[in-house]
Amino acid sequence: MQPDQNAEALLDALEKKAGDYEELFASCSQGTLLALQEHFHLGNAEVMKAATAMPGMALRGETCGAVVAGIMALGLAFGRERADDLAAVTRTTSAARKLCKRFEAEFGGCNCRDVQHGIFGRSFELTDPREGMEFVKADAIKKCRRPAERAARIAGELILEAQSGRNSGLPDAPR
């Protein structure tokens, strides 16, 4: 089912904002997360601060920070507040798996190395200063907009679907 026009406009704005923030912060995780926080009124500045070292899991080429940020936003939207709220765990992990599956379909994986390979034709060892400079020279800050934009949009779609009760396959989310 396609989102209505208002939802589509929100998702378009969310996607653009995530890319803009990714360029501003040079951080896929913080760019993605802040856009989602602002559009869905999730969390606070402490949450964004916690996303600081998430790109590639501390630049190690592991999970893409945009994916981590999308999952963090899903946790803020659906996550449990009490130890006995297993429905919230199910809802959140189900949404997170959907995000990962859709991101993988577009980028070939959820790892930073895989995403880099898809964008640049190779991956960079970002903890190595020389490789880090090559990454920057390859226009990475601009080119890494796309994963941030897509992760934000996918997470946004999942949040909107759950909030509206559309057939997302997720248990009902709090409204």
PLY file of the C-alpha trace (Angstrom):
ply
format ascii 1.0
element vertex 175
property float x
property float y
property float z
element edge 174
property int vertex1
property int vertex2
end_header
0.00 0.00 0.00
1.36 3.44 -0.93
1.56 6.17 1.70
-0.88 9.06 1.30
0.34 12.40 -0.10
0.98 13.93 3.32
3.02 10.91 4.38
4.88 10.96 1.06
5.75 14.66 1.54
6.95 13.94 5.09
9.10 11.04 3.85
10.57 13.16 1.04
11.46 15.90 3.55
12.84 13.31 5.98
15.02 11.76 3.29
16.42 15.15 2.21
17.05 16.24 5.79
18.95 13.01 6.58
21.21 13.59 3.57
21.72 17.25 4.45
22.60 16.35 8.03
24.92 13.56 6.88
26.87 16.14 4.88
26.80 18.69 7.71
28.03 16.28 10.40
30.03 13.97 8.07
28.26 11.22 10.02
25.74 8.82 8.52
24.51 7.79 11.96
23.98 11.26 13.39
22.54 12.63 10.15
20.03 9.81 9.87
19.10 9.81 13.53
18.63 13.57 13.90
16.35 13.71 10.87
14.22 10.90 12.30
14.20 12.47 15.76
13.01 15.80 14.40
10.34 14.40 12.09
8.88 11.97 14.62
9.67 13.85 17.88
11.80 11.02 19.24
14.33 11.13 22.05
16.59 14.04 22.89
20.10 15.38 22.25
21.59 12.66 24.44
20.35 10.03 21.99
22.03 11.76 19.06
25.19 12.15 21.12
25.16 8.37 21.69
25.29 7.86 17.89
28.66 9.65 17.56
30.84 6.56 17.06
28.27 4.48 15.17
29.47 4.98 11.55
30.78 1.55 10.58
30.90 0.68 14.30
33.72 3.08 15.16
34.92 3.28 11.51
35.71 -0.47 11.45
33.68 -1.17 8.30
31.02 -3.03 10.24
27.33 -2.09 10.46
26.54 1.10 8.54
25.80 3.95 10.93
22.71 4.90 8.93
21.27 1.43 9.59
22.16 1.68 13.28
20.48 5.09 13.45
17.36 3.79 11.74
17.20 0.93 14.24
17.76 3.37 17.12
14.82 5.46 15.87
12.65 2.34 15.64
13.62 1.57 19.24
12.64 5.07 20.28
9.31 4.70 18.46
8.40 1.13 19.44
10.89 -0.03 22.09
10.12 -1.32 25.51
10.13 0.83 28.60
9.52 -2.07 30.99
11.35 -5.39 31.27
8.11 -7.35 30.88
6.99 -5.63 27.63
7.84 -8.46 25.25
5.39 -7.17 22.63
7.55 -4.06 22.28
10.64 -6.24 21.81
8.86 -8.21 19.09
7.56 -5.05 17.41
10.97 -3.36 17.45
13.04 -6.32 16.29
10.53 -7.09 13.54
10.74 -3.51 12.28
14.55 -3.57 12.52
14.73 -6.76 10.45
12.50 -5.17 7.80
14.75 -2.11 7.69
17.85 -4.29 7.30
16.29 -6.42 4.58
15.21 -3.40 2.53
18.56 -1.64 3.02
20.46 -4.81 2.01
18.36 -5.13 -1.15
19.40 -1.65 -2.20
23.03 -1.51 -1.01
24.12 -5.15 -1.10
24.49 -5.43 2.67
24.25 -3.56 5.95
27.99 -3.38 6.57
29.81 -0.14 5.84
32.33 -2.08 3.72
29.53 -3.43 1.51
27.93 0.00 1.16
31.28 1.59 0.32
31.98 -1.09 -2.27
28.64 -0.38 -3.92
29.23 3.38 -3.98
32.98 3.57 -4.68
33.79 0.18 -6.18
36.01 -0.54 -3.19
36.03 -0.20 0.57
38.30 1.99 2.67
40.04 1.21 5.96
38.78 4.33 7.72
40.96 3.85 10.81
44.04 4.30 8.60
44.78 8.03 8.11
45.88 7.60 4.49
42.80 5.57 3.59
40.63 8.06 5.46
42.01 10.88 3.29
41.37 8.81 0.15
37.80 8.33 1.34
37.33 12.07 1.76
38.97 12.78 -1.62
36.56 10.31 -3.23
33.78 12.78 -2.24
32.53 10.43 0.45
30.73 13.07 2.45
28.48 13.84 -0.50
28.23 10.27 -1.80
27.33 8.83 1.59
24.15 10.93 1.58
22.30 8.12 -0.15
22.59 5.45 2.57
21.57 8.04 5.20
18.63 9.15 3.08
17.42 5.62 2.38
17.81 4.35 5.96
15.87 7.36 7.25
13.13 6.90 4.67
12.78 3.16 5.32
12.62 3.71 9.10
10.15 6.56 8.55
7.93 4.36 6.39
7.92 1.64 9.04
7.04 4.12 11.78
4.22 5.65 9.72
2.85 2.24 8.72
2.74 1.08 12.33
1.21 4.35 13.55
-1.50 4.24 10.91
-2.25 0.55 11.39
-1.56 -0.20 7.71
-0.45 -3.70 6.79
3.18 -3.40 7.83
3.27 -6.83 9.42
4.18 -5.18 12.73
2.09 -5.39 15.87
0.25 -2.15 16.59
2.49 0.64 17.79
1.55 3.15 20.44
-0.06 6.24 18.92
0 1
1 2
2 3
3 4
4 5
5 6
6 7
7 8
8 9
9 10
10 11
11 12
12 13
13 14
14 15
15 16
16 17
17 18
18 19
19 20
20 21
21 22
22 23
23 24
24 25
25 26
26 27
27 28
28 29
29 30
30 31
31 32
32 33
33 34
34 35
35 36
36 37
37 38
38 39
39 40
40 41
41 42
42 43
43 44
44 45
45 46
46 47
47 48
48 49
49 50
50 51
51 52
52 53
53 54
54 55
55 56
56 57
57 58
58 59
59 60
60 61
61 62
62 63
63 64
64 65
65 66
66 67
67 68
68 69
69 70
70 71
71 72
72 73
73 74
74 75
75 76
76 77
77 78
78 79
79 80
80 81
81 82
82 83
83 84
84 85
85 86
86 87
87 88
88 89
89 90
90 91
91 92
92 93
93 94
94 95
95 96
96 97
97 98
98 99
99 100
100 101
101 102
102 103
103 104
104 105
105 106
106 107
107 108
108 109
109 110
110 111
111 112
112 113
113 114
114 115
115 116
116 117
117 118
118 119
119 120
120 121
121 122
122 123
123 124
124 125
125 126
126 127
127 128
128 129
129 130
130 131
131 132
132 133
133 134
134 135
135 136
136 137
137 138
138 139
139 140
140 141
141 142
142 143
143 144
144 145
145 146
146 147
147 148
148 149
149 150
150 151
151 152
152 153
153 154
154 155
155 156
156 157
157 158
158 159
159 160
160 161
161 162
162 163
163 164
164 165
165 166
166 167
167 168
168 169
169 170
170 171
171 172
172 173
173 174
